[in-house]
Amino acid sequence: MPTFRSDLSSIPRYVPGRTLDEVVREFGLASISQLASNEWPNRPFPEVVDAIASAAVHLNRYPDNSTHEIRHAIAAFHGVAPEAVWVGSGSSDLIRSTALSVGGPATSAVFADPSFILYPITTTISGAESIRVPLAAGYRHDLDRMLDAIRADTTLVYVCSPNNPTGGHLAGHEVRAFLDDVSEAVVVIVDEAYAEFVTAADHDSVVKEAPARSNVLVLRTFSKIYGLAGLRIGYGIGNPDLIANLHRTQAPFAVTTVAQVGALEALKHQDRVKERALANAEGREFLTAALFERGFDPAESQANFVYFEPAFSSRQLADDLMAKGVIVRRLGAGLRVTVGTPTENAQFVETLDELLATR
Ligand SMILES: Cc1ncc(COP(=O)(O)O)c(C=O)c1O
């Protein structure tokens, strides 16, 4: 029996949403709505697929470890220096590297609960302790309590806006005030994986000003609105000195050649990104209204998903939906439904109606 680290079994497993193939195999269904993983429901931009196909012939070579071209393109897009951009194999890669670079035994990390399930996982992997601060009324980050929760041994704080799984966002001034109050000895990750979906007028990302702060890393990803979840590429923006230190724990060649090339092309199509944000907002409103009409109380969402806590078993509802071909995500007492295509959204509502009629 090999010797594993003594706390290995305490690392929570990341359980991904069920894949289409799994559900088709298990239930033998023809029409499935895959609304469990907050992915974009349609294919990537065709130009991106072409760019990836053309780059594939170079895969005998290692990727550019410095991610030069895509880093410069992201820097130009946000109006920051290329040294202020850190590219990873998905933003999860940057979360993990940050946790490993600042965490470890006798340290702690503060985050909201519920929030992105990777935060406690990476905290435990790093050997640090998780400090969970429950969301306040209306599923909002309780920034005052999060500030109070920071201890002398805390090295990392996560602020997720919009928050996964509940979807609510923080106004720019709220995030700024929080960052002003946190000691520079503590790294703050502002996770903006869903920022491009926000349509609320008071949303104001701190991405451009992050490099001027010594301890702030703002995360974005190509997995969501750009529709490239399978490509694995995301980025962080922060102070160049901070990034130079954080990136020490990142695996070499973490970002593949096709990921770099695909993201470079995707970034050029901001007109279509904006169209997607509008289409998503329509779907989000449709799902939210449908849930209210059926007596549920969904959280106000600015992301590409809607969260609600049914008064009855969330597990039963998720299982019953799945058996009828609608895959949603159950998280504790809540269900998170990703905005799909209009057909998928309608299938969710129709299936929900069928199930409610039999209760
Ligand atoms: C809040 C949040 N951050 C980060 C990620 C990671 O995304 P990726 O690693 O695909 O960039 C996700 C994915 O679901 C997320 O919900």
The ligand as a Gaussian input file, in Angstrom:
#p B3LYP/6-31G(d) Opt

LIG

0 1
 C      -17.137000      31.015000      -9.785000
 C      -16.316000      30.171000     -10.674000
 N      -15.008000      30.423000     -10.765000
 C      -14.209000      29.696000     -11.545000
 C      -14.718000      28.648000     -12.280000
 C      -13.748000      27.814000     -13.049000
 O      -13.880000      27.910000     -14.377000
 P      -12.742000      27.413000     -15.352000
 O      -11.737000      26.647000     -14.585000
 O      -13.456000      26.572000     -16.346000
 O      -12.160000      28.661000     -15.917000
 C      -16.066000      28.340000     -12.234000
 C      -16.605000      27.210000     -12.993000
 O      -17.712000      26.786000     -12.894000
 C      -16.890000      29.118000     -11.400000
 O      -18.190000      28.857000     -11.265000

